[in-house]
Structures are given as structure tokens and as C-alpha cells.
Amino acid sequence: MKSSFNVFCLLLLVYGCELFASTPAQDKQQLERYYDKFKADIDADNMLHAMSYINELRQLAVSQQALEIEVESYLFEAMVKRRYGAFEEGVKLNYYALELAQSAGNKTYTAWAYLHLAHLEMELERFRLAQEYIQHAVDFYKNENSEYTALMYLWQSKTYLAMGSYHQALQASNNAQNVTANTGDTMYEIAVNQAQILLKLGDYQAAQLMLANVDPAQIRKSQERVRLHYYLALANCYLQAGKFKLAINTALSQLENSYNTRFLDEQAQLQFLVANAYRQQKEYKLAYRYLNRYGLTKDALSLQRRNNKVLQLEAHFKFNSQNQQLLLLGKDNSLKEQRLLQQQQTIENQQLQQQRWLLAGILIMCGLAFIYWRWQNQRYLVTLKQQVAERTHALAKSNELLKTMSYSDSLTGLHNRHYFFSVINQQLAKLARTNHLLPPAQLQNLVFALVDIDHFKNINDSHGHAVGDQVLEQFSKILQQHSRDSDLLIRWGGEEFLLVMDNLTLDEAAYTLNRMVNVIENHQFTLNNNEFLHCTCSVGFACYPFIAAMPELFNWEQVIELADGALYLAKENQRNAWVAIAPGTEKLHWQSDDVVKHYRKYLLSGELQSYSNITAKLKF
């Protein structure tokens, strides 16, 4: 037994000598091997596997003074931490990587650090700040015309797409396409992104041509999110082209392969697409099932985003607190070191007897210091608990305020677009359930009316934006006073408001909106300086379902676009008026997209009818 133990100790000693005898050349080779493995795992989307050896890679990078690899390792680890909910560590690593790159004067990795910060802000839906961060990266790479330049433009395009700025997104995507090579993953990702933008702009044929340039075999080898976006765009092309079965099969195949909380947004889009395709095929039970799943997924996604925002706020707070504590600890340590040096010098200059007395005094002081430290520690713990309770209460209030702000317009107090999108499907489902139980002669509908203040830009230019805000506030109150409790009043944007009224005929809606136009015309808008101002408004509206016998042929978005067209007619012909658009023939269902896009042509042909309080003949 003793002999075996000696052999074991000898082997351990030999192994230790070999371990500590590694040369710088061997460390460099080992760093290269780890880095190649790291790159391969990233390309294969094996993030968790790469995390298993990220610390070893970073230690080798530090020992070899490979700053770029060290910064890259921090950026990668921050991305993985954020992806799996560890926002505090992710934020800390992100800022540390940025400080490291800036302190070393490495502009390339500084740009990459800003790109990662932009990703973080996009996850939290703070798109303006994300756009500022991504602009740093674009400014650095825009003169290089490399694949990295294309990647920066691609993410700038994705940011604009998330903000709803589709034409700016298309311009950034074209910039990316102009500088990228004709092969590689970046080219395919740019093509998929551009197809998504074209679909948002309603040009599905151009989107199909863009996706036709993508090799499906190459897409299957790409990262999972890129693959999901490709098939989502392809399914949307099928849907807009009327190939509903292809759209359903494509979307369902991706839903089966993407049950992962990382892709809740893509899952929700796929479920909504399937529900819409089933609705077009009049398979309403299946459409209703996937619409319910879509609602549950959107609720989960909203909850995840709200939690991420709270976690990010906590992470920033803890990050700043820790920095302050480190500074205080550093100062405290410096003071303690100075005191120890003084004590050592005093002890060395005194005789042995004085040293003994000093030792006794030090022991007494240590005891008192310990007692004082315990007392201070207790006080600190009490204070810390109070601060934690206060912060928890403040975070709860902030979370509630954030929810309220996300659904309300800060100036008028009305609901905003975000709230409208969250409730419109419930409104339509309620209408469908009600109409299902009623005879054809008693079917109910919704009236979508867009109300716009006339010459509002002149008010801002002549009187200032403060006066414009006062007009908007008083205008919104008038709309509230002359609408029913069951009506839905939304600030649609700028000086434009959306009024959704239920269970009204076209004539009843015209009477209600005509009265509202007259009230606005006769109202005196009071300003802060006791001056008065008169203004008028124009209204365009249309009913949903657009064709009562075939409610599925025009969706609510198309009805709002027709109401917007009616608003333009009111503005162009007179202002201070209302215009409604209604079907002139049921033949419209063969080309509903074209009807919305070229409604003036259909008004001239009589296939669409216009109604207005304008006495003169309307000019289309």
C-alpha cells in the first residue's frame, strides 16, 4: 500500500513538472487550437458547448496578450448570458468588453462592442438607442466595403425594420447588398431580410424573386433564427400570392421545429400566418385554434420582454452600485495600508518593552474595533434591508408605470397603437361570435374612422408646438365627449386619430361623424395666453366587414387603408368634411389587394361607392 502511494506521488510530480514546463510556443499553439474550435462552434450555433471552455480560451489570450480574442470572448459570453436571462452578468461583460477595446485603442472591436450593445437594446425594444449604437459600427466600417460592412448595414436595416421604418430599412439592406460578395451566409441573411421588408411594403412578387436567389440547402445549414426567418418570409409570400396550402405547410413545418422560448416572436408570426391562411380557406375552427395559440404566444412574449426590461434595470443598478462599492473599498484599503506602515515603523523604533505594551494596546484596539465593526455591520444590514425594500417597491411601481405608458399616449391620455393592436383581434372575434347568432338582415359591423386636424402644420408653424399640443389635448377631449363608452378612440399618430364604432350602419356613422365635424368647426380652442383659435377636421371612414355577405375577403387592415383613402379624398376636395367608401358590387372579392391599392380607379368605375357631406362632385 505504501509503495502504491509513493508511485502515485511520483507520477503526480512528473505530471506537474510537465504542466508548468509548457513553453510560450506551446501556449500559442494551444490558443490557436482553442480559437479555431471556438470559431467552429459559433458557426455551428453550438453556443453552450463553446461556453464550456471559454475561461480557458480567455486565460490563454491574456497570457499571450491577444487582446482581440479576449474582447471577443467577453462579447460572446455576454451574448449567451443575455440569451438565457442572466442580464446582470451580460450587461457587465458587455461594458467591460467596450472599456477594454476603447482603452487599447482598438476601433474594430469597439465597433463590435457597440453592435452587441445594439443587440441588447433591440431585445429590450429600445430601438432609438439601438440605432445610435449601431451607427457607431456603421460609421467605422462604411469605408471598408467588406463583409463586416455588409453585416453592420444588415443590422442597421433590422433595427429600422423593428422600428417600422420600412423604406429606411430597405435602403440599409440595399447598402448591405451592394458591398457583400455573391456567396456566403451574410448574402443569404441579407436576401431574407430584404424579402421581409418587401413583404411589409406589400410587394410579395419582389420578395419571391429575392428568396429565389437563396439556396435552400445553404439555408438548412445556417443558424436556426436565419432559417426561421427564411421560411417565415417564404410562407408569407405564399399567403399573399393566394397559395394557402403551401403557406400552411411551410409554416407548420417550422412550428414543429421551433418550440423554444428563444424564438417566441417567430412562433407568434408563424401561428398568425397559419390562422390567416385557414381563414382564407374558410376553415374557421382551425383558424380560431391557431389564433388562440398566437394570442398565448404573444402574451408570453410580452411577459418575457417586460421581465427583460426589469432585469436590465436591475442589472444597471447593481452594476453602478458595485462600481461605487469597489471605489470605496479601494480607498479604504489604501488608508489601511498607510496605517499599517505607520504602525510597523513605530514598532521598529521602539524598544522590546515598549513593543510589549504596544502589543497589548493593539489587542485592546482590535477588540474594540471588532465590536465597533459588528455594530456598524448591524447598522449597515438594517440600512441595506430598507434600501432593498425601497428598491423593490420602486421597481414594482416602475413596472406598472411601464405597462401603462406602453398602452397610453402621454400627451392626450388616449390609448395608442400598441393598445389597439393588443385588443383589435378580441373586438373582431366578439363581432364574429355575435354575427354568427344573428340573421343576415341584422348583422352588426365595425366602423373604422380616421379623424385628422386640418392644416395642423400651420398651427405649429404659426403658434409654436406648445399651442399645437394644447389643440391636440382639447381636440381629443371633444372626440371623447362625442363618442360612446363602447367606442374605441386611439391616437393614431401626430394629429390623426382612429375612432372604432360598433353596431352602427353607414348612415348612422355618417350622422355621428357629421355632427362631430360641425362641433369641431364651431369650437373655440383656448390657449394659455387667453387667445382663441378655430380649426376644422376631416374624416374618412369605412365599415368592417366591407362586404357583409363575405366578411373574410377584406381584413381590418385593408378597411383602415380604405378609410385612409377616404380621408385623402376629404382633404383633397374640401377639408372640414367627411367621406366614406363602400362597395358598389360584390365582384370586388376577386381582387381585394388591388382594390385597396387602386381605390381611385374603382371609384371611377363604380365598383366602389363614395358618400360625403361635400355637395360638389368628388374629384378622384
N, C-alpha and C positions, 0 to 999 in steps of 0.2 A: 504493500500500500504506500509506504513511504517512497519507494523507488518510482512508482507511477506519478506521485505528486511532484517529484524532482524533474521527471521528464516533461511534465506539463508546464512547470515553471520555465524550463529551458526553451521550450517551443514558444511560449508567450514572450520571452525576452528576445528571441530571434525575430519573431513577427514584429515586435515593437521597434526593433532596430531598423528593419526594412521599411516600416511605415514612416519613421521620422527621417529616414535617409533619402527620401524622394528628392530629386533634383528639380530646379526650376523648369528644365526642359520637359521633364515628365509631367509636371503640373500644367504646363502649357498644352501638351498633347491631351491630357485628361480634360482640360477646359474645352478644347476643340471638340472632343467626342461628346461631352455633355451638351454643348451648344448645338451640334448637329442633331442630336437626339431631341433636344428642346424644340428646334425648328420643325422637325418631322412630326412631333406630337401636335404642335399648333396647326400645321397644315391638315392633319387628320382629325382635328377637333377633339383630341384626347386631352382636355384641359386638366381633369383630375389626375391623370397619370403624370402629367408634367409637374403638378404640384408636389408629387411625392419626392422629387429630387431638386426642387427649386432652391432650397437652402444650400445644398452642396454646390450647385452651379454659382450661386452668388458669392459664397466663400472663395471659390477658385477665382472668380472675376475680381474680387477685392485683392487677393494675394498677387494676381498678375496685373493689377492696375488697369483692368479692362472696363473702363467707365461705361462704355456704351452697353455692354452686356449687363452690367449691374443695374443701370437705369431701366433697361428693357425688362429685366426680371421683376423689378418693383412695379412697373406698369402692368405686366401680365398678372402678377399676384393681386394687384388692386382690382383688376377687371374680374377675376374669378371670385374674389371676396364679395364684390358688389353683386355679382350674379347670383350668389347664394345667400344674400341678405345681410352679410357682415359689413354694413355701411360704415361703421366707425373705423374699422381697420382699413377698408378700401379707401376712404377719404384720406386717412393719414398717409397711406402708402402713395397715393396719387400726388399729394402735395410734396411729400418727401422726394419723389422722383423729379418733380418740377424744380424744386430748390437745388437738387443735386446737378441737374442738367444746366441750370442757369449759373450756378456757382462755378462750374467747369467751363462756361462759355460755349457749350455745345448747342448751337442753334438747331441742329437737326433733331436732337432728342427733346429739346424744349418744345419744338413744334409737335412732336408725337405726344408729349405730356399734355399739351393743350387739347389735342384730339381726344385723348382719353377723358379729360375733364368735360369736353363737349358731349361725349357718350353719357357720362354721369348725369349731366343736366337734361339731356333728352329723355333719359329714363324717368326723371322727375317732372317731365313736361314743362320745363322752364326753357322754352325754345329760344327766346331772345338772348339769354345768357349763353346758351349753347352756340348760337350763331356768332356771338362775339369771340368765344374761344376758338371755333373752327376757322374764323377769319385770320387768326394768328398763323395757323398752319397753312392756309391757302396763300397768304402773303409771302411766306417763306419759300414755298415750293413752286409758285406760279411761273417763275422764270426758268425752271429746270427742264420742263417738258418730259418728265419721267413717269414711270408707273406710279410713283408716290404722288406726283402732281395729280394724276387721274384719280387716285384714291381720295385725296383731300377734296377735290371738286365733287366726287361722288357723295361724300358725307355732307358737304355743303348742300347738295341737291336734296339729300334725305332730310336734312333739317328744314329746308324750305317746304318740302312735301308734308312734313309733320305739322308745320305752321299753317298749311292751306294755301301757300303762295305758289300756285302750280306753274305759272309762267316763269317765275324766277327759278323754280326747281328745274324746269325744262332747260333754261339757259345754262345753269350749272352742270346739268347732265350732258349737254352738248359740248361744254368746255372739257369735261372729262373724256368724252368720246374722241375729241379732236387730238388729245395728247396721248391716248393709250395705244398700245400695239394691237394688232388684229387677232391676237391669241392670248390665252391665259385666263385665270379666274376673274381678274378685275374686269376684263372686257365683258364677260358674261354677266357679272353682277351689275355693270353699268347698263347693259341691254335690258335686264329685268327691271331695274329701277326706272328706266325711261319708259318702258311699257306701262308700269304702274301710273306714271304721270299722265301719259296719253289717255289711259282709261279714265282718270279723274277729269280730263278735259273732254271726254265723250268721244274720242277718236279711236274706236276699237279696231278699225281696219289698220291704222298705222301701228297700233300696239301689236297686232298679229304679225305684221311684217317684221317688227323689231324682234319678237320672240322666235320667228322662223330662223333668224341668224344664230340662235343659241343651239348648241349641240346637246341634246337630252342626255347623251352618255356622259358628257362632261359635267352636266348639272348634277347627275346622280352621285358624282364623286365630290361635289362641293360641300361646304358646310351646311348643316341642317336648315338654318334660317334662310340662306340663299335659295336652297331647294324649295322651301315652303313658299317663298315669295314668287318664284318662277311658276309653280303650279297654281298658285292663287291668281296670278295675272292671267295665266292661260285659261283657267276656269271662268274668269270674268269676261275674257274675250268670247268664249263660247256662249256665255249668258247673253251678252249684248248682241251677238250675232243670231240669237234665237235657237242655238243648238243646246237645248236644255238638258237632254240626257247626257251629252258629253260633259257639260258643266257639272252635273250632279256626280257623275262617276269620277271625274278628276278631283273634285273637292272631297268626296267621301274617302277616296284612297289616301289622301293626305291627312284627313282627320284620324284615320286608323293608325297612322304612323307618327302622330304628333301629340299624344296625350302626355304632355309635360308642362309643368307650370311656367317654364321659361317662355313658352310660345302661346300665352293666353290671348294676346291680341290677334295673332294669325288664326287661332282656332275660332275666335268670335267671328272674324271676317268670313271664314270658310262656312261656318254654320249659317250665317245670314245669307250667304250666296246660295246655299242648298235650299233654304226656306224660300227664297225668292224664285228659284228655278222651279220648285214644286208648285208654288203659287201660279206661275205662268202656265204650268201643265194642268192646273185646276185640281191638283192633288192636295186639298186643303188640310187634311189631317196630318200628312207628313210635313207640310209646310208649317203648321202650327207646332208640331213636335220640335222641329229644328229651330223655330223662332223662340220657343221656351228655353232650349239649350243655349241659344245665343244670349238671351237675357241673363241666364245664370252665369255664363262665362263673363259677360260684361260687368256684372256685379262683382265677381271675384277679381277681375282686372282692376276695377275702380278701388276695391278694398286694398289690393296689393299696392297700387300706386299711392294711395293715401298713407299706408303704413310706411312705404319707402320714403315719403316726404318727411314723416315724423322721425324716422330713423336717421335721415340725413341731417335734420335739425339737431337731433341729439348728438350725432357724430361731430358736427361742427362745434357744438357747445363743449363737449368733452375734450375735443382736440385743443381748443383755445385754453380750457382750464388746465389741461396737462402742461401746456407750454408755460403758463404762468407759474404753476407749481414747480416746474423744472428750474425756472429762473430764480424763484425764491430759495429752492434747495441749494442751487449753485452759490448764491450769496451767503446762505447760512453756512455752507461747508467752508467757504473762504474765510469767514470770521472765525470759525472753529479752528481752522489750521493756524491762523495767526495767534490765537490764544494758546494753542499747544506749543508753538515755537517759543513764545514768551515764557511759558511755564518751564520748558526744558532749559532755556538759558538761565532762568532764576535758580533752578535746582543745581545746575552745574557750577554756579558761582558761590554756592553756599557750602558750609561745612557739613559733615556727616550728621552731627546733632541737629542742625537746622533742617537737614533733609528729613529726619525722622518726624520732627514737629510738622513740617510741611506735608509729609505723607498723611499724618493724622488729620490735618486740616482739609487735605484733598478728599479723604474718605468722608469726612463730615459734609463737605460741599457736594460730593457725589450723591450722598443720601438725600440731602435737601433738594438737589437738582432732580433726582429721581421722583421725589414726592411732588415737586413743582411740575415736572413733566407729566406725571399721572393726572394731576389736577387740570393742567392745560389740555391734556388729551381728552379728558372727560368733557370739558367745555367745548372743545373742537367737535367731538362726536355729536353733542347736542345741537350745536350750530349747523353741522353738516346735515343732520336729520331734518332740521327745519328748512334748510335750503332745498333738500331733495323733495320734501313735501310741497314747497312753493313751486319748484320747477315742474313737478308732476301736474299740479293744478294748472299752471300756466300752459303746459303742453296740451292738456285736455281742452282748455279754452281755445288755444290756437287751432287745434284740430277741428273743433266745432265751427270756429270762425272761418277756417279754410273751406269747409264744406258749404257754409252759407255764401261765401264770396264766389265760389266756383259756380253757383247757380243764380247769382243775382248781379244786376248791373249797379255799379257803385254810385252812379250819378242819379238815376231815376228811381232806383229801388225796384224796378221791374225784373221779371225773370229774363235770363239771357238765352243765347242759342244753345249753350250746353244743357240748360234745363229743358229746353224744347226737345232736343234730340233724345233726352232721357225719358220723356213722357209721351211722345207722339205715337209710338207703337202701341202703348196702352190705350190711347184715345181711339186709334184705328181698330184695335181688337174689340173694344167696347162697342163701337159703331157697327162692326160686323156682326157681333152677337145680337145686338138689338134688331138689325135689319133681317137677320135670319128668322126672327119670330114674327115679323110684320108682313102683311100682304103687299104686293108690288105698288099699289097706289099710295101707301102710307110710309114708304121707305124714307129714312132720315139721311141727312148728309152733313158734311162739314163745309163751312165757307172759309177759305184762306184769303185774307185781305191784307195787302201791303199798303201802309199809310206813310206818305213821305211829305215832309215840310217843304213847301215851295221856296226857292231862292234862299235856302239856308246859308249857303256860302256867302251871299251878300250880307246877311246879318252878321256873320263872324267877321267879314272884312270891314264892314262899316262901323260896327259897335264893339267888336272885340269878342274873344272866345268866352269871357265871363258872362256876357249878355247871352251868347248862344247857349251856354249851359242853363241859364235861368229860363230861356224859352223852352228848352228840352224838358226841364223839370215840370213847368206848368202845362206843357203840351201833353206829357204823359199822364198828369192828373186828370186832365179833361177827358182823355181816352178812357181812363179808369171809371170816371163818373158816368160816362155814357155807354158803358159796356156791362153786360150781365155778370153775375158771380160765376156762372158756369163757363163764360168765355175765357180764352187763354190769350193774354196780352204779353208780347215779347218785344224787347228792344232788339231789333234785328241787326242793327249796325248804323253808327252815325246818326243821321236824322230820320232813319227808316224804322218803322215799327210793323210787326206782324200781329194781326188780330185773327184768332181762330174761333169761329162761332158755330155752335152745333144746333141742329134741328131748326134750320131756317130755310125757306125757299129762296130762290133767286130774287123774287120781288121783295120779300121781307128783308133780305140782306141789303138790297138796293135802297129801300126806305130808311133802314137804320144808318147806313153809311152816308146817305144824302143828308140826313139830319146832323150827323157828326161833322160833315164838311161845312154846313151852314153855321154850326156852333163855333167852330174854329174861326171862320171868317169874321164873325161878329164879336169875338172875344178880344178884350184888351189885355195884352201881356204886360204886366207890371215889372219895371226894372228897379234896381236898388236906389237910383237917384230920382225916384218918383216920376220917371218918364214912362210913357206908354208906347206900345209897339203893336202893330197889326200884322198878321201873317196868315197865309192860307195853306191848305194842304191838298194833295192829290192822292187818289185811291185807285188801286187796281185789284180786282178780286175774281176768283173762280171757285166752283164747287167741287168737292170730292164726295162721292165718285163723280168723275167728269161725265161719264156715260152711265146713267143709272142702271141700265139693263146689263151692263158689263163692267162692274166696278174694278175688275182686276187689270184692265187694259191700260189705265193711266195711274201710275203710282203718285203718292203725295208730293214727291219732289217735282214731278212734271207739272202737277197742278200749281205748285208755287211758282214755277217758271212761267206758266201761262198768266198767273196773276201779276208777275213782274212785267210781262209783256203788256198787259192791260195798263199797268202803271205808266209805262213808257208812252203809250198812246195818249193817256190823260195829260201827261207832261207836254207832249209834242203838240197836241191840238189846242189846249186852252190853259191848263192848270186850274186849281180851285174847282176840281171836278172829279167824278168817278167814272170808271169804265170797267165793264165786266165782259169776260169772254166765256161763251158757252158753245156746245157742239151744235152744228147745223144739220149733221147727218151722222148716223152710226157707222158709216163707211170708214170713219177715221181710225178704227181699231187696226186696220191693216198697216198703218204707218205712224204709230204713236210718237216715236222718236222724231220723225221728220216733221210731224205736226207741231211739236214743241219748238223745234229748231227754226222752222219757217212758217210761223203762225200768221205772219202778214199775208203770205201767198194764199193761205187757206181762208183768211178773212175776205180777200178779194174774190175768191172763187165761190164763196157762200157756204163752204163746208164747215166753217166756223162762223158764229154769230157774235156781234158785239152789241152791248147795251150801255147807255150812258145818259147822264143828265145834260150833256152838251147838245144844244139844239142844232148846231150846224152838222153837216155830214162829216163823219170822221175821215181823216186822211191816214191811210195805212202806209 
